[in-house]
Amino acid sequence: MGYLLLLVALLAGATKGFCGKKTSGYLNGFKDSMLANLIRMLLCIVIGFVLILFGGSVAQLKPSPELILISALSGVSTAVFVVTWLISVKKSAYMMLDVFLMMGVLVPLIAGSIFFDEAVKLTQWLGIAVLFGAVMIMCSYNNTIKEKINFSSLLLLLICGFSNGITDFSQKLFVKSLPEISASVFNFYTYIFAAVTLAVAYLLVKPREAQGERGVFKKVFGYILIMAICLFANSFFKTLAAEHLNSVLLYPLNQGAALILSTAMSAVFFKEKLTPKCIIGILVAFAGLLIINVL
């Protein structure tokens, strides 16, 4: 069941990524990105509330300190992730994002072993090392199709990967700490905190770049709506998958499969050339996933 739930989350994430890449061409800088993502968060709140109503979980909306703290951790890290993701996708080849998201996998793995006694076998560490080998190959591949990333782009990618790792950990923390609470309630509060974080940041940050025209958001609203649905679906089903899969299975599989999917998407939709080195990277990533999940 956990693998099926993760598959749904992956498909939603891939669709979200496609729309994000399309949207990024219309937006200029952090202010536009934060506004676009604030709209997404507000839409996710609506989606979450509708699910709560139809799921009969209204009584669970009464907040406890633990629920608020975990949701705040998830929401703030989500806000940081979505903004740095959208800015990074403009600066780097699409698949470079998954390279650094793979590095962020270490956050829930290490935290899971410390807080939840989720042991990682030697063969699974080997599989993770193989996945990092695939990451290095893909890094080299990226440098053949675009210029080498500069320090600011590298910093954005590192923040993006780390914040995504924190978000993943918060999902596992919720599942372990509050099993009686619906995942839709947790995600509802997550996106409230994400929306508040983005709203505050939007008001405080002064634009250094020219902002987009007012009509731009009308052009991309359809993409933003689809991204909101897919963002909620991705986090919702991944939270459910966290109930069935240990961190060492869930998060490397999620990012490894996402790396393969995004590479295929980059080649098909964004015309990023597939070289022999890229194909080798995909095969190495697939081998890493097999080692983690089979051996």
NORKADA-V25316 format. One line per field, one symbol per residue. ss: DSSP state (@ for helix, = for strand, . for the rest). psi: psi as a letter, one per 20 degrees, with the letter a starting at -180 (. if undefined). A space follows every 50 residues. Layout:
ss = ???
psi = ???
This chain:
ss = .@@@@@@@@@@@@@@@@@@@@@@@....@@@@@@@@@@@@@@@@@@@@@@ @@@@@..@@@@...@@@@@@@@@@@@@@@@@@@@@@@@@@@....@@@@@ @@@@@@@@@@@@@@@......@@@@@@@@@@@@@@@@@@@@@@@@..... @@@@@@@@@@@@@@@@@@@@@@@@@@@.....@@@@@@@@@@@@@@@@@@ @@@@...........@@@@@@@@@@@@@@@@@@@@@@@@@@.....@@@@ @@@@@@@@@@@@@@@@@@@......@@@@@@@@@@@@@@@@@@@.
psi = ghhgghgggggghggggghggghhiiqoahggghgghgggghhhgggghg hgghikjhhiiopqhggggghggggghgggghghghghhhhrqgihghgh hhhihhghgghhhghjknqpqghhhghhhghhghghghghghiiirqqqa ghgggghggggghhgggghhghggghhmiipqhhgghghghghgggghgg hhhhppphrpqrqhighhhjhggggghgghgggghghhghhihhpqhhgg ghgghghhggghgggggghjkoporhhghggghggggghgggig.
